[in-house]
Amino acid sequence: MPAVKVPDTPVEVLVDILTKANELAIANGHVPEELKSQLQKALDIASGMDHYLEKMTTQESEPLAELYEKTISHDWDKVHKEGKTMFRLPKECITGHVEGQTLKMLIHMCQAKRVLEIGMFTGYGALSMAEGLPEDGCLMACELEPYLKEFAQSIFNKSPHGRKITVKTGSAMDTLKELAAAGEQFDMVFIDADKDNYINYYNFILDNSLLRLRGVICVDNTLFKAKVYLKDTTDSNGLALRKFNQFVCDDPRVEQVILPLRDGISVIRQVSVALSSETQSQITDDEVFRGVMGHPILDRMRLDGKVAYVTGAGQGIGRAFAHALGEAGAKVAVVDMDQKKAEAVAEELHLKGIISIAITADISKPEDVQKMVEDIVSKWGTVHIACNNAGINRNSASEDTSLEEWDETFNVNLRGVFICCQAAGRVMLKQGYGKIINTASMASLIVPHPQKQLSYNTSKAGVVKLTQTLGTEWIDRGVRVNCISPGIVDTPLIHSESLRPLVQRWLSDIPAGRLALVTDLQAAVVYLACDASDYMTGHNLVIEGGQSLW
């Protein structure tokens, strides 16, 4: 005989009460039909909600589905009687599909990399959150019952995300003390353990800075079968959670909201520091403490609302710059001579939710550059960030360098950069704001060898001097001009048959012991494009693994 389902959430309790009321109404011939009809409507609304949420929520992964079935079908009473668990564990404790996907969504929303879970049960919530973590993310789960670690591990092993999870058995408070002593911090903490200790866990986390700046605490069961707000509540767990909810509500350190999902999830965040008269005399309340305009440093590096273009963005460094600026919040015009390459990168950005357009232009032609800027201004109203990256390199011995090669190189690498700076600068000077970032090269500082590239080296040295000159002329009018000088970048071209023999020689000249990757350059372009670098102008930011130092 199957076990009778016990109502476990406020909605389930409500459905149970409405069902009984509806049955009484149907059985009683004196109840008006209109009342029966209204009761049935109320029952339909209440009983249909959970099913609809399940249906409309992104489906769980196969490992999660398997873990759910394993939990539901397991004989937890038998396990407890055999002494394998310290407590009788009701299968209703499992997090479940909709709640699991909610936790996963919260991980994405707060961009968490490190998560602490207090109270794991069979690991459904842990694996749900791990699925939302980046590849280098980690989740530490504190669980009192060693049996549950063994129970979950086989499913964790089947998931590509299971390796992100570490289960620490024993007293959760002891684990918290160890983590605090080690100076650990977490982006998100999920509490679903013994209800009487919720306040203790919560206070310890905040008092010992286990939650990083702008992190969130999520607490499960905070609507506990509606017993937290019903006046006649005598249930000990309900009373403990009522006390916890009120404590958090009254805590000036945080803001919270209780989501009426299943048995209730509280989402709690720390608020800006509220200074008492006592602490005011101990700290300097300035922009260093509060943040410029109230923004923490990483927020100051956001590019939300900014309009950027990147030339030579169809491949290599330019493509990496386009992605970096877009990921930081900017709209990005992908500019390249090759229309298909420009469109391909613009599509990549679009797939990531970045607003972008593809523009075909030859930056050595003034008419192309002017049209490029006009098209961007026509589309988005302005240009805030000009990333002049397009360049070419022709290797030849100095005595064999032709005027054609010299002119071709300078037309793109220096003349083209100047044309772009001037066209974008006119827009920026008019609006009193702009960031121009030119791609120079380590070759502006040293003579790379053994390859011979006179025209390239000279043109890139010219880019640095162009940058310095414009940087000093325009900063008092709101426009900063800087450049980035990469070292030798690992691209498919480097591994061509003609250049492959040179790679080992280059590596011997690089203290870092490797070639640069395009991703090594992305943070630099975001920094130079954002407001946090407003005091920098005319600077040549060298990123070459130390090669220019030897």
Summary of the structure (lengths in Angstrom):
residues: 550
radius of gyration: 30.8
end to end distance: 80.4
largest distance: 110.1
contacts: 1780
relative contact order: 0.06
helix: 52%
strand: 16%
